[in-house]
């Protein structure tokens, strides 16, 4: 399977000198009424230390590591989400496991 990078993600990565991205599944125990466990896909702008639990992709000279815990739905695309200082990379075509 291939991975593509949107123009906004390319610009974001070039401006910050990012060449390696690791997408991990972040699991938080939410305290309160009835939330339970909260999961999200979180980007880290460095390679993983142990790649055995990750799928590896390469596109446009960049390296992407996607946790095997993340469920792949279709073609993968790296894009951006958020606004201004809160902007970050996101992974489309994948979801959290239920």
N, C-alpha and C positions, 0 to 999 in steps of 0.2 A: 504494500500500500504506500502511496505517495503522500506527501504533505505539501501544501502550498502556503505562500505568505502574501497577505494582502498588502497593498501599497502603503496603507497607514501603519501596518506593523513593520514593514521594511524601514520606513522613515523613523519610527520610534526606536528601532534597534540601531540604526545608523547614528542617530543623534546621541545615543547613550553608549555606543561602542559595544553593544551586546552581540556575541557570536554564538553563545551556548545558552539554551533554555531547558530547564527541567520542569515538567508539569507533574506535580504531586497531588495526591488525594489528601486533603486536610479534613480531619474528623474532630469535631468539638462536641463535648457533652454540654448541652445547654441547660442551665438551671432555670427553673421556673415551672409554670403550670403544666404544659403538655407538649413542650417542644422536643424533648428527648435528645436525639443526636442530629447535629447539623453537619453536612458534608459540602465541600466545595473543591473545585480544581484550582490550585494555586501555582502561579509561575515563580520560579527562582531563576535568576539570570546568571547561572553557572552550571557546569556539568555535574552530574551526580557522582558521588564517590564510588558507588558500587552499582554498576549498570546491569547486574543480573536480573533485577526486578523491573526492568524498563524496556520498552520498545524504542528502537533508535531510528531516527529519520534524519535525512540531510536534504537541504534545499538552499540554493543560492549561496553556498559556502557557509551556511549556518548549520548548527547541530542541535537537534531536538531530542529530548528524552521524555517519554510519556510512561508514567507508572502503569504497570500491568493491572493495577486495581481499577483503573479508569476504563469504562466501557466505551468501545469504539462503535459508533452508529453508522458512519459512512465516510465519505472523503474528508480528510482532515485539513483544516485551514487555520493558520495562526493569524489572528486579528487583534485589534485593540478594543478595550472597553473602558468606560469611565470618562471623566473630564479633567482637564488641566493637570494639576499636580497629583490627582488620584488615578490617572490613566495607567493602565497596565496591559500586558499581553493576555490574550484569552485563546482558548482552544475550541474551535467549532467542529462539529462532527463527532463529538464525544460527550459523554454524560457521566454522572456519578452512579455507582451501582446502588440498587435499592436495598 
